[in-house]
């Protein structure tokens, strides 16, 4: 198992090189495919907890690197796509469902934008 310090170092590694060159960075928060209303006791693929953990990791990274000047949510809402094994029921990476119901990710972003913990 990785120690927390190792995980934190691994999280920041992709942006460390850009920071060295003093480049401004905008992070596109891509999302994690989530089956609506699927929950688990720990973050597991396809659960809302996994999507929330993904966002929180992005926030930890962007919050500790001065070069990050902005974050952009890529998928605001779920969209319909052609059926396939990689997208069960459509593209489910949205912060809200196709019915515009908020997911855990929406509340995580709200806390982030309001400066809450």
C-alpha positions as a printed Julia matrix, in Angstrom:
117×3 Matrix{Float64}:
   0.0    0.0     0.0
   1.23   3.5    -0.81
   1.94   5.93    2.0
  -0.07   9.19    1.76
   3.08  11.15    0.92
   3.79   8.85   -2.04
   0.25   9.25   -3.33
   0.45  13.04   -3.03
   3.74  13.1    -4.93
   2.27  10.89   -7.66
  -0.78  13.17   -7.95
   1.33  16.3    -8.48
   3.9   14.76  -10.82
   2.15  15.54  -14.15
   2.06  19.29  -13.41
   5.46  19.64  -11.76
   7.28  19.99  -15.1
   4.98  22.8   -16.26
   5.43  24.61  -12.97
   9.2   24.51  -13.42
   8.84  26.51  -16.66
   6.41  28.95  -14.99
   3.64  28.24  -17.46
   0.03  29.0   -16.62
  -2.09  25.86  -16.47
  -5.84  25.44  -16.91
  -7.09  22.03  -15.83
  -9.98  20.45  -17.69
 -11.83  18.32  -15.15
 -12.76  15.37  -17.32
 -14.9   13.21  -15.08
 -15.37   9.56  -14.39
 -18.1    7.44  -15.95
 -20.75   7.0   -13.3
 -23.9    4.96  -13.28
 -26.61   7.26  -11.84
 -27.38   6.59   -8.16
 -24.79   3.78   -7.91
 -23.07   3.98   -4.53
 -20.48   1.95   -2.63
 -18.83   2.13    0.77
 -15.55   3.11   -0.88
 -14.77   4.73   -4.24
 -15.18   2.0    -6.86
 -15.46   2.43  -10.64
 -18.92   3.5   -11.86
 -19.96   4.85   -8.42
 -20.69   8.45   -7.53
 -18.09   8.16   -4.77
 -15.44   7.4    -7.41
 -16.35  10.54   -9.38
 -16.24  12.61   -6.18
 -12.84  11.14   -5.19
 -11.56  11.93   -8.7
 -12.61  15.58   -8.34
 -11.14  15.86   -4.85
  -7.81  14.53   -6.13
  -7.83  17.14   -8.91
  -8.56  19.84   -6.33
  -5.67  18.71   -4.12
  -3.32  18.9    -7.08
  -4.49  22.23   -8.44
  -4.61  23.75   -4.97
  -0.91  23.19   -4.29
   0.56  24.33   -7.61
   0.74  28.07   -8.22
   0.83  27.6   -12.0
  -2.79  26.37  -12.02
  -4.85  29.46  -12.77
  -8.24  27.88  -13.5
 -10.28  24.68  -13.66
 -12.95  23.88  -16.22
 -15.6   21.2   -15.9
 -15.7   19.34  -19.19
 -18.93  17.36  -18.74
 -21.64  19.39  -17.06
 -24.45  16.94  -17.86
 -24.75  13.35  -19.02
 -25.46  12.88  -22.73
 -26.94  10.07  -24.78
 -24.51   8.09  -26.95
 -24.62   4.95  -29.01
 -24.76   1.76  -26.92
 -21.5   -0.02  -26.13
 -19.61  -1.85  -23.43
 -17.66   1.27  -22.42
 -20.72   3.49  -22.05
 -23.6    1.73  -20.4
 -26.67   3.88  -21.04
 -24.76   6.81  -22.52
 -21.93   9.1   -21.5
 -22.39   9.33  -17.74
 -19.54  11.69  -16.79
 -21.72  14.68  -15.99
 -21.9   16.66  -12.79
 -25.66  16.36  -13.19
 -27.74  13.6   -14.78
 -29.62  13.99  -18.06
 -32.63  14.87  -15.9
 -30.47  17.65  -14.36
 -30.4   16.06  -10.92
 -27.17  16.83   -9.06
 -24.68  14.1    -8.28
 -22.14  14.01   -5.47
 -19.74  15.69   -7.89
 -22.02  18.74   -8.05
 -21.86  19.16   -4.28
 -18.08  18.68   -4.31
 -17.71  21.42   -6.92
 -20.08  23.67   -5.0
 -17.95  23.34   -1.85
 -14.81  24.02   -3.91
 -16.21  27.15   -5.56
 -17.51  28.49   -2.25
 -14.17  27.87   -0.54
 -15.72  25.38    1.9
 -14.13  22.16    3.08
